[in-house]
Amino acid sequence: MIRQLIVLFFSFSLLIGSFANANEITLYTQRHYDSDKALIAQFTEKTGIKVNVVQAGADELIERLSAEGDNSPADMFMTVDAGRLERAKTAGLLQPLDSDLLKQRIPVSFRDPEGHWFGFSMRARILAYAKERVSADELESYEALANAEWRGRILVRSSSNIYNQSLMASIIAEHGVIGARDWANAISDNMARPPQGSDRDQMRAVAAGLGDVAIVNTYYLGLLLNSTDPKDRSVGESLAIFFPNQERRGTHVNVSGAGITKSSKNKENAVKFLEFLISDGAQATFPAATHEYPVAKGVEWSELQKSWGEFKVDPLYLGVLGDLNEAAIRVFNESDWR
Ligand SMILES: [Fe+2]
């Protein structure tokens, strides 16, 4: 009898345990935006599913997932670079998901064909130039910045930064490693100063007259223009945006995205969260909140994004940015771009 009671007790607690699990997910994310918190709150209100957020650097989260293995509490991994998503997939940390909704709403180049990760917001790596000293018809492509006329005029951050590594991966995909190394050396020759600081710092340096063109992500210009700091707003106002490589392959872009972890114990809830992120409602929040572009078609851009205009996106499958990340680092290490 006692034995039966104990068994009953344990099955009862297991049942309680699985109920407790059933209404939550644990999200490992690199993103730290208040607007993500607002989206999560909306999701919880709509579905009753609680989201436990663990926020850290992408590499740290990847290491943690590897170390935790099947015991990881994580249901979803989220980051701001497709290369890192692909790295997590290659490391066997994600599981495939077949969702017609996600396939239908996310462009093919922005998701893993096997469903291990999905991009939900997009950013372009563009040229922000000094309106006073540069005109748009002087600009053309990433490659053309290697020309001698740009000597001492280019601002770009360090090659250790993932945005530059992903840009480099796209250059390798187009020109091979030798062409890419030549390009890196020429860009390095044309830099206004040795690489330092963030994307926003590059634009601040252009505004201060240190150079004329900065290579940066679109949303950082949005952040400057909407800053609470009037100095940063005037930095933003002194700059114009140019989408490079429109004549040929298109501008290099990247996505924030997420995938369901192999260890997930709440897969159904995690799928619901992914599908929520790609819903019209959630997609519509990105342009205003983070100045990222929605990935789903038919979702309205912000006034600022509309003022920047439509542009041709490099159709390169973004998983390539992960596959070529090591090559990109090697090219940088063999070049003068520190
Ligand atoms: Fe960023």
Residues whose N, C-alpha, C, O or C-beta is under 5 A from the ligand:
A	BS01	LIG	none
